Amino acid sequence: MTMRVCKWLLTFAFLLAATLAPVHAASRIKDVASLQAGRDNQLIGYGLVVGLQGTGDSLRSSPFTEQSIRAMLQNLGISTQGGESRTRNVAAVLVTATLPPFASPGSRVDVTVGSLGDAASLRGGTLVMTSLSGADGQIYAVAQGSIVVTGFSAQGDAASLSQGVTTAGRVPNGAVIERELPSKFKDGFNLVLQLRNPDFSTAVGMAAAINKFAAAQFGGRIAEALDSQSVLVQKPKMADLARLMADIENLVVETDVPARVVVNERTGTIVIGQDVRVAEVAVSYGTLTVQVTETPTVVQPAPFSRGETAVEPNTTIEAQSDGGTVAILNGSSLRSLVAGLNSIGVKPDGIIAILQSIKTAGALQAELVLQ
């Protein structure tokens, strides 16, 4: 228990030290925003994996796998009339991929493969030709290739060992783009930049940086902040759109984020932002330990009596309360807030409870995010 607390405190101190760096850092526009017309699109398809060493779907439990095998063989001109398939070397899978913006026919992307049936492992399998469709039902890519599985499993008569996931894998560069996604980038006159972390200060600063560049390059303003997430950029008449975006995405802007405290109660991780402030508040923390001990007693009947041996329950309850420490927290800065929390000397779960109570009292001037 002590080692676990020490490890948690080291992690907590490391994360807090990392947040001591200034939040208002200068970043390139390409690192904080993306082009609305250049977003990713998701593709999905259904296919078969062959070449498994007896770890595929059992056709009785996965009838759709047998139907897919028969349909594939018929498409290849092989008759499947009569007889039942008993193979365990085939598995039905879902295939997903991300179609990047401006992808042209002939380019390749990675695909992810996941088992649909009761296959034990996809290791060593090969994905056969699978068409990948978008949300509009159109086929944009075709995937095929050997599957790379990072997990493994081994099983004997009396023991088994597994690590990672063996029913999912990837096919690097396994999909070939066959259809170009329609894009309005080349014909557009207005472009919209979307912030990955919406913030009005960052959006206004980004528009100001673009207008400063445009005034020197084109002699006028071309950018306007629409809201906390979107910045509208109007293309000058004589400007090359690709060159304009290359210049804009390398401009440097001052980024800003709201004050936020992120708490993960499962792992005990706490991340406190630089701008978090705490109004002056007194905090007392103490622990109450309740221990319940069961010591059953065997009761024997008197000699030559007709009584029966019985078990008499005996419960002992002990409660111990540790003296609470009272501390004054006044977090005018992150450093003073951390020093105040450390002065109480509480355990990880105690710090989480204190932060929640301070937020309830209205003294925590930040957003508290619980994960």
N, C-alpha and C positions, 0 to 999 in steps of 0.2 A: 504493500500500500504506500509506503514511504517513497519507494522508487518511482511509483506511478505519479505521485504528487510532484516529485522533483522533475520528472520528465515534462509534466504539464506546465510547471512554472517556467522551465527553460523555453518551452514553445511559446508561452505567453509573453515572456520577456523579449524573445526574438521578434515576434510580430509587432510588439509595441515599439521596439527600437527601429523597426523598418518604417513605422508610420511617423517617426519623428522627422523624416525628410519633408521638405515643403510640399504641400499638396498643389499649390498654384505653380505647377511646373510647365515649362514650355514644351509643346508637342507639335509634331507635324500634323497637318489636317488629315492626311491619309491614315494616321494612327488613331484618330478620334472620330472620324466620320467616314461614311461610305456613300457612293452614288446610288440614288434611288433607282435609276434605270439599269444599274449594274448589280442587281441582287442575285443570289443563288436560287436555284430551283431544284426541287426534290423529284427523283425518279424512282419507280418501283416496278418490280416484275416478279413472276413466278417461274421457277425452273427446277431442274433436277441435278443432283450431284451424283456422279457415278464413280466407280473405282474404290469404294470403301471396303475395308477388310472385315466384312460381316458385322459392321457397326451401323448399318443403315436402318431404314424403317422396316418394321414388321408389317407386312401387307394386310394382315388381318386387322391390326389396330389402326392402320392408316390406309383406308381404301382409296383415297384420292391419289396416293402414290402409284398404286397399280393402274388406275385410270390414266394417269399421266404417262406411265411407261408404255401402255398400249397405244395411246395417241401418238407418242413420239415414234414408235416403231412403224405405225401405219404411215406416218408422214415420210418415213425413210423407205417405204415400199415393202415392208416386211409384214406378212400376214400373222395375226395373233389369234386366229380362230381356234378354239378348243384349248383345253389345258389351263392350268392355273400357274401363275408365277409364284415362286417361292424364294426369290432372291432376297438377300439382306445386304446387297452391295449398293443400293440406290436409296437416296433420301430426297424428299421434297423440301424445297427451301424458298424463302422469300429473299429477293435480291433488291438492295437499295443502293442508290448512288446520289451524289450531289452534282448537278450540272452547273458549272461555274459561269459567270457572266461572260458574254462575248466568245463562248466556245465555238469553234468552227468545225465542220465535218472533217473527220480524220484524226482529230485529237483524242487523247485517251484520258480516262479518269479511273480512280479506284472504286471498287464496289465492295459492299458488305453483304455477307451471306449468313442467314440464320435458319436453323431447322424448324420445320413446321410439324413434323410427326414425332415419333418416339425414337429417333436415331440416337445412338449412344455417343457417336463422335463423327465429325466431318474430316478428321485428319487423314491426309493422303488422297482426298477426293478431288474430282475435277468437275467444275461447273460447265454443263453443256450449253449451247447457244440459247441465250435468254434475252428476249426483247424487253426494254425498259421504257415505260410510258410516263408521261407527265400528268398533271392534274386535268389537262384537257383531253386526255385519252390518246394523244398522238405519240408515236414511237420516236424517241429521240436518240436512243443508243442501243447497242447490242453487246451483251457481256458473255464472256467465255474465258476459261483458264483454270489453272491449278489454285486450290485454296490453301492459304497459309493460316494455320491454327496455332495460337500461342499456348493454349492449355494442353494438358495431357491427363490421361487416366489409365490405371492398370488395376486389374482385378484378378484375384485368385480364388481358391475354394473357401478360404477362411478369412481373407482380408482384402481390402481394396485401398487404393491411393489415387487421389485426384488433385489437380491443381489448376486453377483457372477454369475457363469455359471451353469445352470441346465441341459444343454444338453451334458455334458461330465462328466465323473467320472472315478474312479479307482476300480479295484477288487484286494485287497491285497492278494498276494500269489494265484492268480486266475488261473495261468497257470502251468501245469505239463510238464516238459521236457520229451519228448518221444524219441528223437534222439540226440546222442552226435555229436557235431560239429567236423569235421575232424581237427586235430591239428598236426603240425610238431614239437611240443615242445619236446616230449619224445624222438623222433628219431633224433632231430637236433644236429649238432655239432657247429653251429654258431648261436648266438643269437644277435638280434638287439634291442637296447634300443632307444626309441624315446623321445626326449625332448618335453614337452608340450609347452614351450616357447623357440623356437629355438634361440640359441646364440652360437657363436664359442667359446667364453671364457668358458662358462659353459660346453660345450661338451669336450673341451680339459681338463678341470679340472676334469670332471667325469672319463675320460679315465685314467688320472694320478692317481686318487684315487683307481681305480680298479686295475691298474698295481702295485701300492704299496702294496695292499692287496695280489695280486697274487704272487708277488716276495717273500713275507714272507711265504705264504701258499704252493705254488707250485714251487717256484724257477724260475719263468719266467714271461714275459709279456703276457697278454691275451686280452687286450682291445686296440682299435684304434678308434679315432674320424674320421668318414667318411665325415661328413659335419657339418653344424650348428645344425642339428636336430638328427642325427643318430650316435650311438656309437656301433661298432661291438665288440662282446665278443666271443672269441673262447673257447670252452669247453676243459679243460685238459683231458687227456685220463683216468685217474683214478678218476676223480671227479664225484660226484653225482650231477646231473643237478639241482634237486630241492633244495638241500642243498647249491649249489653254488649260485643260485639266491637269496635264503634267506639271505646269507651273503652279497651279492652285494647290495641288495636293502636297507640294513641298514647302508651302508657306508655314511659318511657325506661329502658333497662337498660344495664349495663356489659358489653360484649362482650369475649371473649378468644379467642385462636387459638393453636394450638401453634407452637413455634418451627420455622420451615421455611425452607429455601434452595431456590429454584427455578432450575434451569439449563436453558436452551435451547441445545443445542450447534449447532443449525443456524443460528441468528441471532446467537449469542454473547451473548444477554441473560442477566443474572444479577440476581435479586431476592433480597435478604436481609432477613428479618423482624427486628423490633425486639428480640425476646427471644432471638436466636441468640447462643450463647456458645461460646467456643473455649478449651479448657484449654491451659495453657502448653506450647508445642511449638516446636521449631526447624525451620525450613524453608529448604532450599537449592534454588535453581532455576537451572539452566543449560541452554543450548540446544546441540544438536549438529547441524551443517549438513553434509550429504553432497552433493557435486556430482559428477555423472557426465557426462563430455564425450566424445563420439564424434568422432574426426577420421580418417576412412578415407583411406588412401593408395593411389593408383593405381600399380601396378607394371607397367612396360613390359618386354616380352621383348627379348632381345639382337637386334641387326640380323641379318637373313637367317636367323634361326632360325624354327622352326615353333611357337614358343611363342605363347600368347595373352595379351592384356591382362587383368590381374586386379586386383581391389580387395582390399587388405589392411586388415582392421579394426585400429583403433588406439584403445584406450579409456584414458582418464585419469580416475582417481578421487581426489578431494580431500575430506578431512574437516576441518572446523573446529569446535572446541569453545569456546564462550564461557565465560568464568569465571563460575561460579555465585555468587550473593549469598546469604549466610546471614543470616536474620532470625529474631527471637524473636517469635512471635505469642502474645498473651495477651488474648483478646477478652472482657474482663469487660463490655464494652459494644459496641454496634454501631459507635460512633465509633472506638474503639480498634482494632477488628478491621479496619475500612476503612483506617485509618492504617497498620496493619501490612502489609496487602496492597500498599498504594501504595509503601511503603518498599522493597519488593523490585524494583519497576519492571518487572513482567512484562507480556507482551502478553495479549490477551483469552483465547486458548486456554490460556495458561499459568495464568491465574487459575482457569479451570475445572478443569484438571488438579490444581492445588494443593488446591482444595476437595474433590475426590474423594479425594485421598491423605490429607487431614486426617480425612475421614470414615472411611476405612479404618483409620487409626491409632487411632480411637476418641476423638479430641480434639474433634470437632465435635459439640456438644450440641444437635443439631437434626436434623430430617428432611431428607434431601437428595433432591429430586425432579428427575429427569432427563427432559427432554422431547425 
